[in-house]
Amino acid sequence: MIEVLRQASIVALLSLLIAVVPMLMGVLYAVRPTEARLALMRPLSLASLFAGLAGFTTGLVNMMRGVSMALPNVQYENVLIGTAEALVPLLLAFGCLTVGWLCVALGMTRQA
């Protein structure tokens, strides 16, 4: 796992880091619900979505570049692996958003 992160680009690492922030804010809100923390969830959620999309798009661009450089001897196993790796930032962003908003829902029950 460490080797994979070591080989990741700066864009991929930033998109993974930004994707985790709404989850942390959701946990913080569940522990101590305040209006200010709730107000931050919407812009942080948008940032997470956009970071996931940017990471996914960057992964696809890199994969397509690699395929074009390997022509005509493209190994389709590598194309599948590249596509799977490109999906990681998007998957992480959606997963962290799910956990973050579930924590917000929990915090709202505590606030009432």
MMTF fields as JSON, N, C-alpha, C and O atoms, coordinates in Angstrom:
{
  "mmtfVersion": "1.0.0",
  "mmtfProducer": "UNKNOWN",
  "numBonds": 447,
  "numAtoms": 448,
  "numGroups": 112,
  "numChains": 1,
  "numModels": 1,
  "chainsPerModel": [1],
  "groupsPerChain": [112],
  "chainIdList": ["A"],
  "bondAtomList": [4, 2, 8, 6, 12, 10, 16, 14, 20, 18, 24, 22, 28, 26, 32, 30, 36, 34, 40, 38, 44, 42, 48, 46, 52, 50, 56, 54, 60, 58, 64, 62, 68, 66, 72, 70, 76, 74, 80, 78, 84, 82, 88, 86, 92, 90, 96, 94, 100, 98, 104, 102, 108, 106, 112, 110, 116, 114, 120, 118, 124, 122, 128, 126, 132, 130, 136, 134, 140, 138, 144, 142, 148, 146, 152, 150, 156, 154, 160, 158, 164, 162, 168, 166, 172, 170, 176, 174, 180, 178, 184, 182, 188, 186, 192, 190, 196, 194, 200, 198, 204, 202, 208, 206, 212, 210, 216, 214, 220, 218, 224, 222, 228, 226, 232, 230, 236, 234, 240, 238, 244, 242, 248, 246, 252, 250, 256, 254, 260, 258, 264, 262, 268, 266, 272, 270, 276, 274, 280, 278, 284, 282, 288, 286, 292, 290, 296, 294, 300, 298, 304, 302, 308, 306, 312, 310, 316, 314, 320, 318, 324, 322, 328, 326, 332, 330, 336, 334, 340, 338, 344, 342, 348, 346, 352, 350, 356, 354, 360, 358, 364, 362, 368, 366, 372, 370, 376, 374, 380, 378, 384, 382, 388, 386, 392, 390, 396, 394, 400, 398, 404, 402, 408, 406, 412, 410, 416, 414, 420, 418, 424, 422, 428, 426, 432, 430, 436, 434, 440, 438, 444, 442],
  "bondOrderList": [1, 1, 1, 1, 1, 1, 1, 1, 1, 1, 1, 1, 1, 1, 1, 1, 1, 1, 1, 1, 1, 1, 1, 1, 1, 1, 1, 1, 1, 1, 1, 1, 1, 1, 1, 1, 1, 1, 1, 1, 1, 1, 1, 1, 1, 1, 1, 1, 1, 1, 1, 1, 1, 1, 1, 1, 1, 1, 1, 1, 1, 1, 1, 1, 1, 1, 1, 1, 1, 1, 1, 1, 1, 1, 1, 1, 1, 1, 1, 1, 1, 1, 1, 1, 1, 1, 1, 1, 1, 1, 1, 1, 1, 1, 1, 1, 1, 1, 1, 1, 1, 1, 1, 1, 1, 1, 1, 1, 1, 1, 1],
  "groupList": [{"groupName": "MET", "atomNameList": ["N", "CA", "C", "O"], "elementList": ["N", "C", "C", "O"], "formalChargeList": [0, 0, 0, 0], "bondAtomList": [1, 0, 2, 1, 3, 2], "bondOrderList": [1, 1, 2], "singleLetterCode": "M", "chemCompType": "L-PEPTIDE LINKING"}, {"groupName": "ILE", "atomNameList": ["N", "CA", "C", "O"], "elementList": ["N", "C", "C", "O"], "formalChargeList": [0, 0, 0, 0], "bondAtomList": [1, 0, 2, 1, 3, 2], "bondOrderList": [1, 1, 2], "singleLetterCode": "I", "chemCompType": "L-PEPTIDE LINKING"}, {"groupName": "GLU", "atomNameList": ["N", "CA", "C", "O"], "elementList": ["N", "C", "C", "O"], "formalChargeList": [0, 0, 0, 0], "bondAtomList": [1, 0, 2, 1, 3, 2], "bondOrderList": [1, 1, 2], "singleLetterCode": "E", "chemCompType": "L-PEPTIDE LINKING"}, {"groupName": "VAL", "atomNameList": ["N", "CA", "C", "O"], "elementList": ["N", "C", "C", "O"], "formalChargeList": [0, 0, 0, 0], "bondAtomList": [1, 0, 2, 1, 3, 2], "bondOrderList": [1, 1, 2], "singleLetterCode": "V", "chemCompType": "L-PEPTIDE LINKING"}, {"groupName": "LEU", "atomNameList": ["N", "CA", "C", "O"], "elementList": ["N", "C", "C", "O"], "formalChargeList": [0, 0, 0, 0], "bondAtomList": [1, 0, 2, 1, 3, 2], "bondOrderList": [1, 1, 2], "singleLetterCode": "L", "chemCompType": "L-PEPTIDE LINKING"}, {"groupName": "ARG", "atomNameList": ["N", "CA", "C", "O"], "elementList": ["N", "C", "C", "O"], "formalChargeList": [0, 0, 0, 0], "bondAtomList": [1, 0, 2, 1, 3, 2], "bondOrderList": [1, 1, 2], "singleLetterCode": "R", "chemCompType": "L-PEPTIDE LINKING"}, {"groupName": "GLN", "atomNameList": ["N", "CA", "C", "O"], "elementList": ["N", "C", "C", "O"], "formalChargeList": [0, 0, 0, 0], "bondAtomList": [1, 0, 2, 1, 3, 2], "bondOrderList": [1, 1, 2], "singleLetterCode": "Q", "chemCompType": "L-PEPTIDE LINKING"}, {"groupName": "ALA", "atomNameList": ["N", "CA", "C", "O"], "elementList": ["N", "C", "C", "O"], "formalChargeList": [0, 0, 0, 0], "bondAtomList": [1, 0, 2, 1, 3, 2], "bondOrderList": [1, 1, 2], "singleLetterCode": "A", "chemCompType": "L-PEPTIDE LINKING"}, {"groupName": "SER", "atomNameList": ["N", "CA", "C", "O"], "elementList": ["N", "C", "C", "O"], "formalChargeList": [0, 0, 0, 0], "bondAtomList": [1, 0, 2, 1, 3, 2], "bondOrderList": [1, 1, 2], "singleLetterCode": "S", "chemCompType": "L-PEPTIDE LINKING"}, {"groupName": "PRO", "atomNameList": ["N", "CA", "C", "O"], "elementList": ["N", "C", "C", "O"], "formalChargeList": [0, 0, 0, 0], "bondAtomList": [1, 0, 2, 1, 3, 2], "bondOrderList": [1, 1, 2], "singleLetterCode": "P", "chemCompType": "L-PEPTIDE LINKING"}, {"groupName": "GLY", "atomNameList": ["N", "CA", "C", "O"], "elementList": ["N", "C", "C", "O"], "formalChargeList": [0, 0, 0, 0], "bondAtomList": [1, 0, 2, 1, 3, 2], "bondOrderList": [1, 1, 2], "singleLetterCode": "G", "chemCompType": "PEPTIDE LINKING"}, {"groupName": "TYR", "atomNameList": ["N", "CA", "C", "O"], "elementList": ["N", "C", "C", "O"], "formalChargeList": [0, 0, 0, 0], "bondAtomList": [1, 0, 2, 1, 3, 2], "bondOrderList": [1, 1, 2], "singleLetterCode": "Y", "chemCompType": "L-PEPTIDE LINKING"}, {"groupName": "THR", "atomNameList": ["N", "CA", "C", "O"], "elementList": ["N", "C", "C", "O"], "formalChargeList": [0, 0, 0, 0], "bondAtomList": [1, 0, 2, 1, 3, 2], "bondOrderList": [1, 1, 2], "singleLetterCode": "T", "chemCompType": "L-PEPTIDE LINKING"}, {"groupName": "PHE", "atomNameList": ["N", "CA", "C", "O"], "elementList": ["N", "C", "C", "O"], "formalChargeList": [0, 0, 0, 0], "bondAtomList": [1, 0, 2, 1, 3, 2], "bondOrderList": [1, 1, 2], "singleLetterCode": "F", "chemCompType": "L-PEPTIDE LINKING"}, {"groupName": "ASN", "atomNameList": ["N", "CA", "C", "O"], "elementList": ["N", "C", "C", "O"], "formalChargeList": [0, 0, 0, 0], "bondAtomList": [1, 0, 2, 1, 3, 2], "bondOrderList": [1, 1, 2], "singleLetterCode": "N", "chemCompType": "L-PEPTIDE LINKING"}, {"groupName": "CYS", "atomNameList": ["N", "CA", "C", "O"], "elementList": ["N", "C", "C", "O"], "formalChargeList": [0, 0, 0, 0], "bondAtomList": [1, 0, 2, 1, 3, 2], "bondOrderList": [1, 1, 2], "singleLetterCode": "C", "chemCompType": "L-PEPTIDE LINKING"}, {"groupName": "TRP", "atomNameList": ["N", "CA", "C", "O"], "elementList": ["N", "C", "C", "O"], "formalChargeList": [0, 0, 0, 0], "bondAtomList": [1, 0, 2, 1, 3, 2], "bondOrderList": [1, 1, 2], "singleLetterCode": "W", "chemCompType": "L-PEPTIDE LINKING"}],
  "groupTypeList": [0, 1, 2, 3, 4, 5, 6, 7, 8, 1, 3, 7, 4, 4, 8, 4, 4, 1, 7, 3, 3, 9, 0, 4, 0, 10, 3, 4, 11, 7, 3, 5, 9, 12, 2, 7, 5, 4, 7, 4, 0, 5, 9, 4, 8, 4, 7, 8, 4, 13, 7, 10, 4, 7, 10, 13, 12, 12, 10, 4, 3, 14, 0, 0, 5, 10, 3, 8, 0, 7, 4, 9, 14, 3, 6, 11, 2, 14, 3, 4, 1, 10, 12, 7, 2, 7, 4, 3, 9, 4, 4, 4, 7, 13, 10, 15, 4, 12, 3, 10, 16, 4, 15, 3, 7, 4, 10, 0, 12, 5, 6, 7],
  "groupIdList": [1, 2, 3, 4, 5, 6, 7, 8, 9, 10, 11, 12, 13, 14, 15, 16, 17, 18, 19, 20, 21, 22, 23, 24, 25, 26, 27, 28, 29, 30, 31, 32, 33, 34, 35, 36, 37, 38, 39, 40, 41, 42, 43, 44, 45, 46, 47, 48, 49, 50, 51, 52, 53, 54, 55, 56, 57, 58, 59, 60, 61, 62, 63, 64, 65, 66, 67, 68, 69, 70, 71, 72, 73, 74, 75, 76, 77, 78, 79, 80, 81, 82, 83, 84, 85, 86, 87, 88, 89, 90, 91, 92, 93, 94, 95, 96, 97, 98, 99, 100, 101, 102, 103, 104, 105, 106, 107, 108, 109, 110, 111, 112],
  "secStructList": [7, 2, 2, 2, 2, 2, 2, 1, 7, 2, 2, 2, 2, 2, 2, 2, 2, 2, 2, 2, 2, 2, 2, 2, 2, 2, 2, 2, 2, 2, 2, 1, 7, 7, 2, 2, 2, 2, 2, 2, 2, 2, 2, 2, 2, 2, 2, 2, 2, 2, 2, 2, 2, 2, 2, 2, 2, 2, 2, 2, 2, 2, 2, 2, 2, 2, 2, 2, 2, 2, 6, 6, 1, 7, 7, 2, 2, 2, 2, 2, 2, 2, 2, 2, 2, 2, 2, 2, 2, 2, 2, 2, 2, 2, 2, 2, 2, 2, 2, 2, 2, 2, 2, 2, 2, 2, 2, 2, 2, 2, 2, 7],
  "xCoordList": [0.825, 0.0, 0.867, 0.574, 1.931, 2.826, 3.485, 3.667, 3.835, 4.467, 3.509, 3.928, 2.243, 1.243, 1.13, 1.087, 1.083, 0.995, 2.272, 2.222, 3.401, 4.667, 4.707, 5.349, 4.034, 4.024, 2.911, 2.873, 2.011, 0.88, 1.351, 2.325, 0.653, 0.992, 0.506, -0.246, 0.943, 0.529, -0.975, -1.637, -1.513, -2.962, -3.734, -4.741, -3.269, -3.947, -3.885, -4.883, -2.721, -2.589, -3.454, -4.086, -3.485, -4.328, -5.81, -6.581, -6.206, -7.622, -8.001, -9.12, -7.094, -7.374, -7.449, -8.311, -6.56, -6.55, -7.808, -8.424, -8.18, -9.374, -10.641, -11.603, -10.649, -11.834, -12.129, -13.283, -11.111, -11.281, -11.81, -12.396, -11.612, -11.943, -13.421, -13.69, -14.405, -15.801, -16.138, -16.985, -15.484, -15.719, -15.247, -15.926, -14.088, -13.576, -14.494, -14.74, -14.992, -15.916, -17.222, -17.801, -17.69, -18.905, -18.723, -19.625, -17.567, -17.28, -17.217, -17.737, -16.578, -16.505, -17.902, -18.19, -18.767, -20.134, -20.914, -21.718, -20.683, -21.385, -20.982, -21.807, -19.717, -19.231, -19.721, -20.174, -19.631, -20.023, -20.764, -20.144, -22.08, -22.825, -22.96, -23.435, -22.527, -22.721, -23.198, -22.986, -23.829, -24.313, -23.152, -23.266, -22.041, -20.89, -20.324, -19.973, -20.238, -19.727, -20.692, -20.271, -21.972, -22.961, -22.888, -23.014, -22.686, -22.594, -21.368, -21.388, -20.311, -19.108, -19.246, -18.481, -20.201, -20.321, -20.654, -20.133, -21.493, -21.864, -20.669, -20.42, -19.914, -18.761, -17.67, -17.006, -17.484, -16.496, -16.935, -16.106, -18.241, -18.755, -18.534, -18.146, -18.781, -18.532, -17.05, -16.69, -16.199, -14.756, -14.345, -13.509, -14.925, -14.613, -15.063, -14.33, -16.255, -16.745, -15.85, -15.478, -15.511, -14.674, -13.269, -12.672, -12.739, -11.414, -11.45, -10.528, -12.504, -12.638, -12.74, -12.116, -13.531, -13.654, -12.338, -11.984, -11.615, -10.325, -9.322, -8.578, -9.3, -8.397, -8.733, -7.838, -10.018, -10.469, -10.079, -9.557, -10.334, -10.026, -8.528, -8.09, -7.743, -6.29, -5.81, -4.924, -6.39, -6.034, -6.365, -5.583, -7.533, -7.906, -6.979, -6.597, -6.627, -5.727, -4.374, -3.816, -3.856, -2.568, -2.647, -1.714, -3.762, -3.918, -3.985, -3.361, -4.738, -4.849, -3.506, -3.176, -2.748, -1.413, -0.531, 0.203, -0.61, 0.172, -0.226, 0.629, -1.517, -1.991, -1.491, -1.062, -1.542, -1.098, 0.402, 0.858, 1.176, 2.613, 2.933, 3.98, 2.03, 2.262, 1.746, 1.974, 1.057, 0.52, 1.627, 2.708, 1.458, 0.291, 0.265, -0.611, 1.198, 1.287, 0.628, 1.282, -0.633, -1.348, -1.69, -2.242, -1.351, -1.749, -2.998, -2.953, -4.096, -5.377, -5.505, -6.34, -4.695, -4.684, -4.224, -4.758, -3.227, -2.737, -3.783, -3.869, -4.573, -5.645, -6.685, -7.169, -7.016, -7.982, -7.429, -8.151, -6.156, -5.529, -5.501, -5.777, -5.169, -5.156, -6.523, -6.653, -7.542, -8.909, -9.31, -9.939, -8.949, -9.265, -8.557, -9.147, -7.3, -6.565, -7.145, -7.139, -7.644, -8.24, -9.529, -9.895, -10.214, -11.475, -11.288, -12.24, -10.085, -9.848, -10.217, -10.938, -9.763, -10.136, -11.644, -12.171, -12.333, -13.783, -14.476, -15.405, -14.024, -14.587, -14.35, -15.247, -13.144, -12.836, -13.68, -14.176, -13.843, -14.647, -16.094, -16.662, -16.692, -18.077, -18.207, -19.168, -17.249, -17.29, -17.163, -17.899, -16.225, -16.04, -17.231, -17.604, -17.829, -19.037, -20.18, -20.936, -20.313, -21.361, -21.182, -22.127, -19.972, -19.7, -19.888, -20.466, -19.393, -19.523, -20.967, -21.322, -21.799, -23.203, -23.98, -24.943, -23.589, -24.207, -23.848, -24.672, -22.628, -22.235, -23.017, -23.389, -23.263, -24.085, -25.493, -26.06, -26.053, -27.384, -27.38, -28.322, -26.343, -26.22, -26.117, -26.752, -25.319, -25.188, -26.486, -26.75, -27.296, -28.587, -29.532, -30.335, -29.452, -30.293, -29.818, -30.622, -28.538, -27.993, -28.327, -28.507, -28.415, -28.658, -30.114, -30.401, -31.023, -32.462, -32.864, -34.033],
  "yCoordList": [-1.202, 0.0, 1.264, 2.228, 1.245, 2.406, 2.64, 3.783, 1.568, 1.695, 2.317, 3.098, 1.978, 2.561, 4.057, 4.836, 4.464, 5.9, 6.626, 7.791, 5.958, 6.573, 6.849, 7.804, 6.026, 6.192, 7.121, 7.479, 7.509, 8.355, 9.775, 10.254, 10.434, 11.816, 12.76, 12.363, 14.003, 15.01, 15.238, 15.394, 15.258, 15.453, 14.315, 14.552, 13.087, 11.939, 12.01, 11.761, 12.346, 12.434, 13.549, 13.367, 14.697, 15.802, 15.45, 15.786, 14.779, 14.408, 13.399, 13.441, 12.495, 11.547, 12.265, 11.956, 13.212, 13.956, 14.81, 14.825, 15.51, 16.368, 15.538, 15.989, 14.339, 13.474, 13.062, 12.798, 13.005, 12.541, 13.654, 13.36, 14.909, 16.041, 16.08, 16.294, 15.884, 15.914, 14.806, 14.992, 13.669, 12.596, 13.015, 12.761, 13.652, 14.118, 15.191, 15.206, 16.077, 17.115, 16.488, 16.934, 15.462, 14.765, 14.097, 14.138, 13.481, 12.86, 13.929, 13.742, 15.052, 16.168, 16.677, 16.984, 16.767, 17.22, 16.208, 16.599, 14.922, 13.901, 13.977, 13.758, 14.287, 14.374, 15.651, 15.621, 16.777, 18.073, 18.88, 19.665, 18.704, 19.388, 20.895, 21.338, 21.667, 23.12, 23.534, 22.817, 24.675, 25.182, 25.488, 25.285, 25.972, 26.314, 25.065, 25.103, 23.972, 22.729, 22.187, 21.664, 22.315, 21.862, 22.714, 22.191, 24.01, 24.901, 24.594, 24.829, 24.079, 23.738, 22.447, 22.214, 21.622, 20.329, 20.465, 19.697, 21.406, 21.547, 21.932, 21.257, 22.987, 23.304, 22.232, 21.983, 21.601, 20.525, 19.315, 18.625, 19.065, 17.966, 18.245, 17.352, 19.482, 19.836, 19.723, 19.238, 20.175, 20.064, 18.6, 18.261, 17.741, 16.318, 15.714, 14.942, 16.068, 15.573, 16.025, 15.228, 17.306, 17.826, 17.235, 16.975, 17.022, 16.403, 14.963, 14.525, 14.228, 12.866, 12.821, 11.982, 13.728, 13.794, 14.195, 13.662, 15.13, 15.546, 14.395, 14.173, 13.669, 12.529, 11.438, 10.841, 11.177, 10.177, 10.59, 9.783, 11.842, 12.335, 12.301, 11.923, 12.696, 12.647, 11.216, 10.974, 10.278, 8.873, 8.378, 7.653, 8.778, 8.374, 8.991, 8.333, 10.238, 10.912, 10.204, 9.942, 9.899, 9.194, 7.81, 7.374, 7.121, 5.795, 5.876, 5.072, 6.84, 6.995, 7.362, 6.91, 8.17, 8.521, 7.278, 7.062, 6.469, 5.231, 4.275, 3.627, 4.185, 3.313, 3.831, 3.045, 5.135, 5.683, 5.483, 5.328, 5.484, 5.261, 3.789, 3.474, 2.882, 1.445, 0.9, -0.267, 1.724, 1.246, 0.726, 1.314, -0.298, -1.146, -2.353, -3.208, -2.439, -3.604, -3.319, -3.405, -2.989, -2.658, -3.951, -4.889, -3.974, -5.101, -4.672, -3.773, -5.323, -4.885, -5.127, -4.505, -6.015, -6.189, -4.891, -4.492, -4.238, -2.965, -1.859, -0.98, -1.907, -0.923, -1.093, -0.109, -2.33, -2.584, -2.155, -1.581, -2.43, -2.021, -0.5, 0.058, 0.172, 1.637, 2.228, 3.223, 1.624, 2.104, 1.902, 2.773, 0.769, 0.506, 1.504, 1.998, 1.801, 2.777, 4.18, 4.963, 4.495, 5.811, 5.981, 7.102, 4.885, 4.955, 5.154, 5.513, 4.929, 4.985, 6.341, 6.355, 7.494, 8.773, 9.006, 9.546, 8.598, 8.775, 7.886, 8.32, 6.664, 5.722, 6.197, 6.132, 6.673, 7.178, 8.404, 8.537, 9.3, 10.505, 10.14, 10.683, 9.24, 8.846, 8.114, 8.332, 7.251, 6.532, 7.466, 7.34, 8.405, 9.357, 10.293, 10.661, 10.68, 11.513, 10.754, 11.329, 9.488, 8.675, 8.616, 8.846, 8.311, 8.231, 9.602, 9.71, 10.649, 12.001, 12.417, 12.952, 12.173, 12.578, 11.683, 12.138, 10.43, 9.584, 10.094, 10.051, 10.571, 11.167, 12.459, 12.742, 13.235, 14.443, 14.061, 14.701, 13.028, 12.57, 12.144, 12.441, 11.459, 11.078, 12.295, 12.358, 13.261, 14.496, 15.278, 15.923, 15.229, 15.942, 15.297, 15.995, 13.992, 13.363, 13.731, 13.812, 13.95, 14.354, 15.803, 16.166, 16.642, 18.064, 18.326, 19.268, 17.487, 17.715, 17.376, 17.516],
  "zCoordList": [0.0, 0.0, 0.0, -0.707, 0.798, 0.858, -0.501, -0.92, -1.176, -2.494, -3.508, -4.362, -3.417, -4.316, -4.078, -5.031, -2.819, -2.506, -2.911, -3.306, -2.818, -3.203, -4.704, -5.141, -5.486, -6.934, -7.421, -8.598, -6.526, -6.923, -7.218, -6.636, -8.123, -8.465, -7.37, -6.48, -7.449, -6.466, -6.548, -5.522, -7.759, -7.934, -7.275, -6.608, -7.458, -6.856, -5.331, -4.654, -4.795, -3.337, -2.759, -1.719, -3.422, -2.948, -3.03, -2.13, -4.1, -4.222, -3.144, -2.632, -2.792, -1.706, -0.366, 0.457, -0.142, 1.119, 1.274, 2.339, 0.224, 0.282, 0.441, 1.062, -0.109, -0.018, 1.417, 1.756, 2.259, 3.64, 4.561, 5.603, 4.192, 5.071, 5.484, 6.666, 4.573, 5.021, 6.018, 6.891, 5.891, 6.847, 8.24, 9.235, 8.302, 9.588, 10.184, 11.391, 9.337, 9.822, 10.292, 11.283, 9.593, 10.017, 11.37, 12.207, 11.593, 12.893, 13.97, 15.069, 13.654, 14.61, 14.95, 16.107, 13.946, 14.176, 15.019, 15.865, 14.798, 15.586, 17.053, 17.94, 17.306, 18.684, 19.351, 20.495, 18.64, 19.182, 18.125, 17.409, 18.014, 16.942, 17.18, 18.226, 16.178, 16.183, 14.788, 13.81, 14.716, 13.425, 12.484, 11.275, 13.024, 12.181, 11.502, 10.323, 12.236, 11.646, 10.597, 9.565, 10.867, 9.894, 8.625, 7.518, 8.783, 7.631, 6.776, 5.568, 7.375, 6.62, 5.817, 4.881, 6.173, 5.494, 4.007, 3.198, 3.632, 2.212, 1.344, 0.345, 1.676, 0.815, 0.858, -0.149, 2.009, 2.077, 1.254, 0.662, 1.222, 0.403, -1.079, -1.834, -1.492, -2.887, -3.234, -4.306, -2.32, -2.557, -2.69, -3.528, -1.872, -1.936, -3.271, -3.889, -3.701, -4.995, -6.144, -7.004, -6.147, -7.228, -7.18, -8.225, -5.983, -5.863, -6.369, -7.057, -6.036, -6.533, -8.045, -8.695, -8.603, -10.066, -10.727, -11.779, -10.115, -10.672, -10.615, -11.57, -9.507, -9.394, -10.396, -10.994, -10.58, -11.56, -12.976, -13.746, -13.307, -14.65, -14.909, -15.995, -13.912, -14.061, -14.282, -15.102, -13.557, -13.745, -15.14, -15.755, -15.638, -17.011, -18.055, -19.022, -17.856, -18.802, -18.818, -19.883, -17.642, -17.576, -18.207, -18.882, -17.986, -18.565, -20.093, -20.786, -20.612, -22.065, -22.687, -23.784, -21.992, -22.484, -22.528, -23.492, -21.483, -21.458, -22.567, -23.172, -22.835, -23.911, -25.256, -26.102, -25.458, -26.748, -26.938, -28.071, -25.86, -25.972, -26.232, -26.797, -25.82, -25.982, -27.308, -27.625, -28.081, -29.357, -30.243, -30.218, -31.004, -31.18, -30.236, -30.365, -29.302, -28.413, -27.069, -26.03, -27.079, -25.844, -25.108, -25.683, -23.835, -22.985, -22.22, -21.381, -22.523, -21.986, -20.487, -19.831, -19.942, -18.486, -17.819, -16.785, -18.424, -17.885, -18.009, -17.152, -19.076, -19.247, -18.13, -17.57, -17.819, -16.738, -15.387, -14.573, -15.145, -13.884, -13.783, -12.721, -14.885, -14.888, -14.638, -13.924, -15.22, -14.987, -13.529, -12.927, -12.972, -11.562, -10.655, -9.695, -10.953, -10.145, -10.298, -9.348, -11.484, -11.707, -10.907, -10.553, -10.624, -9.881, -8.374, -7.681, -7.86, -6.414, -5.804, -4.807, -6.347, -5.723, -5.685, -4.712, -6.746, -6.8, -5.769, -5.088, -5.663, -4.694, -3.268, -2.428, -2.999, -1.665, -1.334, -0.215, -2.311, -2.076, -1.745, -0.798, -2.502, -2.237, -0.908, -0.17, -0.599, 0.673, 1.862, 2.841, 1.777, 2.883, 3.021, 4.135, 1.907, 1.976, 2.632, 3.416, 2.324, 2.94, 4.45, 5.205, 4.884, 6.326, 6.976, 8.057, 6.309, 6.869, 7.071, 8.121, 6.071, 6.196, 7.148, 7.766, 7.281, 8.317, 9.709, 10.623, 9.865, 11.152, 11.412, 12.551, 10.36, 10.521, 10.967, 11.852, 10.363, 10.778, 12.234, 12.969, 12.656, 14.06, 14.951, 16.004, 14.534, 15.311, 15.403, 16.418, 14.359, 14.384, 15.396, 16.016, 15.572, 16.585, 17.983, 18.912, 18.134, 19.438, 19.741, 20.904, 18.704, 18.883, 19.287, 20.026, 18.797, 19.054, 20.463, 20.823]
}
